[in-house]
Amino acid sequence: MTLQLGDTAPDFTAETTEGTIRFHEWLGDKWGVLFSHPRNFTPVCTTELGYTAKLKPEFDKRNVKVIGISVDPLDAHDKWAADIQETQGYALNFPLIADPDRKVADLYGMIHPNASDTMTVRSVFVIGPDKKIKLTLTYPASTGRNFDEILRVIDSLQLTAKHQVATPVNWKQGEDVIIVPSVSDEEAKVKFPQGWRPLKPYLRLVEQPKS
């Protein structure tokens, strides 16, 4: 069955470059990003893992743990990590799951037979502290992902989980947000005493909440 937004992210035990983990226990009370790679020693994946390692301070700042997965065995991960550091300038600083039996890949629907019977597509799952799936993305093997966009989405998810707002097109941290339609004007006066800018009765822009 295809995993959908709001579903509980399947738990699993797996071997990684940082030892054996039980996924839900490893995640703890943090947000998580689980993302798959078609296979080791491929050029696009190498650039993605290097850039994700570079972004670790940004993920840490957002209370996010990152974990990758490939269908290759653990010893291949260790050899690939050296290539990533050499070519991208950043050492692997998050765990990479070894999934040669495709147990985790099958749990998360990462194998798409029309693309490949053996390799995972470029899947991304953002998972909340409640272990629910908040975002899914799927890219073809030929297209590298935009991890700046994943950070932007996490900013939106964390903000909208805390406040009754939504984020407009191309929103970035610090920009105006939208008061959700379920909040009446009377309620909005209490929640947003600084006021808002109504473009339409259903489209009310307000400064991004500070906390």
Buried (B, 14 or more C-beta within 10 A) or exposed (E): EEBEEEEEBBEBEBBBBBEEBEBBEBBEEBBBBBBBBBBBEBEBBBBBBBBBBBBBEBBEEBEBBBBBBBBBBBEBBBEBBEBBBEEBEBEBBBBBBBBEEBBBBEBBBBBBEEBEEEBBBBBBBBBBEEBEBBBBBBBEBEEBBEBEEBBBBBBBBBBBEEBBBBBEEEBEEEEBBBBBEEBEEEEBEEBBEEEBEBEEEEEBBBBBBEE
